[in-house]
């Protein structure tokens, strides 16, 4: 590893009780055809055999351990300990084509003004390949407005210059889910996110421990939009579009709470809709 190389890449891989899929993720990083990189794995308090699995790789990876604090805290810890000028994220249930990192480094060489890019993905659900819906189609460039409704950037698909975290802050550690939605909105309000039209990221989903299945995503998206509006960092046009999406999400989530018998919570979110 060449620490002084300006094209040195740090791969940040947080994991929690994912030994059953972690080996595929680690192997996909170590088999990259790009040499100047490090793999930083953050064990977020795993209680399975993650430690034993990683022991076999100890000379090839950097391992950080912490008590269970969530994916945002794990990612942030890895980013802060990393040595690279470029940061690539990988979730422990995803994997990469061996050309993924070299393709993105090459992109930055030809587009020195760019700060972040992502690749296309192959989606696997419960072991079977599926086609993303039209609403999930990834745009390229200034993607803030289409990203308001749903997350259009996959952590496992991105590579970015480390300086972005000085500019936009880190992942919100209060978010158990949608921390990526929150971060990409903050980022894309002023920075273009470019798309490399090659499916070099393998995104797996559908399993029982997937975080998005365990928590209400709209609740956290509402918090993200409120924080963004309160920051006064948006243009007038961006703020109006964010308010429109916020109102819609508050109505959907508030009515959902009332249907599930959570009247007080539902009325709170419906009240946000009236005050926006």
N, C-alpha and C positions, 0 to 999 in steps of 0.2 A: 504493500500500500504506500502510495506516495502522498504524504500529507501536504506537501507544498504545491502539488499539482492543482491548478485552479479548476480543473475539471474533476476533482475528487468528489465522489458521490457517497453520501451517507444514507443508508436504507434504514428506516425506523419501523420496527415491527413490534407492536404491543400484543401481549397474549395473556389470556386468563382461562385456565382449565380447557385448553384447546389442544392437548397433546394428540388427540385423534386426527387432527388435520394439520398441525403445525409442521410436521416433517415435510410435507409437500411444499408448503410456503417457503421454508428455509432452503430446501434443495433447489427450488426455482430461482432463488437469489444467488446461491453459490454456483449455479450453472450458467450465469449470465456470461455473454461473450465480451463483456467490458471489464477490464482489469482493475481500474483505479477506484475502488470502492470499499466500504466497510458495511457490515451488517450489525446494527445495534438492536438487540432484542430486549424488551422490557417485560419481565415476568411480573404481572400485576397481582401477586399474591396467590398464584395457582396452588390448588390442593390435590391435583392429579399427579401424573408422572411426568409433568413438563420438565422438572429439574433434571431427572434422569435422562430424558431425551436430549436435552441441550448439552449435557455433559459430553456426549459423543462429538460435539462440534466445537468444544471450548477453545481450540486453537485457531478456529476460523471465524469466530464471531465475538462480539462484545456483548456481555450479558449484564443487565442491570436488574436488580430485584427491589421490590417495594411492597408494602402492605396494599391490599386491594383498595384502589382509589379511583378506578374507572379508566376508560379508554383515553379520555382527554388528558388526565394527569400523566398517564403512561407515555402517551405521544410527546407531551411537552417535556417530560424528563429526558426522553431519548434525544429530542431535537437539541436541547440545551447541552447535552453531553457529546453531541456529534462533532466531527472534525471537518466535514465536507462543506464546500461552497454551494453544493446542490443537495437538496433533501428530497428523497423519494419515500413515500409512505406505502406500507403494505399491511393489510389486515390478515390476521392469522388463518382465516378460512379461504383466502384467495391465493392466487399464484400468478407467475409471469411466464411468458414466452422468453426464451433465452436472449432475444434481440431487444427486449424492452428498454433497458437502460441505454445501450449504445445508440438506439434510435433517437431517444430524447436528448442525449448529449449532442448528437449530430444536429438536431433541430436548433438547439441553443447556439451552436457554432454559426449557423446560417442566419439566425435571428437574434443577434446580441442584445437587442432592445427588449426582448421578451423576458418576463419574470416567472412565468408558469405555463406549463402545457400538460395535456393529458392524452392518453391513447384511447382508442376504441376498446370495447370489451367483448368477450364471449361470456354469455350468461349461462350458468348451470344452476338449475333448480331441482333439488332432490335427485341429483345424479344425472339429470337429463338436460340437454341443451334446449334453451327456449329463445324465442326472438323478443327483444324488448318492444314495448308498445310505442306508437308514434310519439306519445307525450314524453317519452324518455330519450328521444333523439338529442344528441349532444350538439349544441351550437358551438361556434368558435368566435372568439373576439370578445366584445362587450356583452356578457351574458347575464347581467344583473336582472333585467326585467323578466326574462323567461325563468330565471332561477327562483323567483319569489314564490311560485306555486309549489315547486318540488325541487329536490336537490338534483342538479345536473352535472355535478362533478363527483367522481368516485375517488376516495382517498387512495385506493390501490393503483389508480391509473395515472396519478399526477407525478410530476417532478417540478420542483420550484427552487429558485435561488433563496438561500437561507436569509438573505436580507429582508425578505418579505415579512418575516416574523417581527423584525424591528419596526417595520412600517405599520403592520396591521394587528400586532399582538399575537397571542397564542390561542390554542383551543380553549373554550370556556369549560372549566373544570366542574361547574355546577350542572352541566348538561349530561344526563345519562344516555341520551340519544340525541340525534340531530345536531351534535356538536360540529359535524361537517357542514350541514346546511348553514349554520350560524357563521362559521368561519368563511365559507365561500361567498356568502352575501357581503360580509365586511370587505372582503378582498375585491370582489367583482364590481363593487360600486365605483371603483376608480381604476381598476387594473384589468386588462384583457386576459382571458383564459383561452389559450389556443388549443386546437384539437389536431392531433396527428391521426389521420384516418387509417390506422392499422390496428387490428384487434390483438394487441400484445398483452392484454390483461385478462385473466380468467377470474370471473366474479362468481362465487358460489353463494347460494342462498337456499332458504327453505328449511334449514335445520332448526331444531327446537330451541337452541341456545342463542339464536340470532337476536341481537339487542332490539332491533326494530319490531320484533314480535312480542317483546316483554314490556314495552312502555308505550304510552300514547304519544305518537309523534307530533300531532297537531298542537298539543299543549306546549311542547318545547319550541315549535316553530312560532307560535304566538309570542312567547317570551323573547325569542330572537328578534322578531319584527319590532316589538315594543322597545327593546334595547337599542335597536338601530335607529328608530325614529327619535328616541330621547337623546341620542348622541349628537343630533343636529349636523351630521356629517353628509347627509344626502342633498342632492340638488332638489329644487322644488318639484320637478317632474318625477324624480325617483321617489320622493316622499309621498306624493299623491298616489303613485302606483302601489307603494308599500302599504299605505293606509287602506286601499281598496282590497288588497289581498288579506290584510289583517282583519278587516270587518267580516269578510267571507269565512275565514277560518274560525273566528269567534262565534259566529252564528252556528256553524256546523258543530263545533266542539261543545258549545253551551247547550244546544238542543240535545246532543248526544248524552251529556251528563244528566239532564232532566229525565230522559227516557230510561236511564239506568238507575234512577232514584236518587241522584246526587243533585237535588234541587238548588241548594245553596251555592255549590260550585258552578252549576249551570247558569244561575242568575248573575253570578259575578262576571262570567265571560260574556254573557249577553249584554251586561252593563258596559263592558269595554267597547262593544260594537257601537253602543249609543254615544259614547264619549269621543270616539275617534273623529 
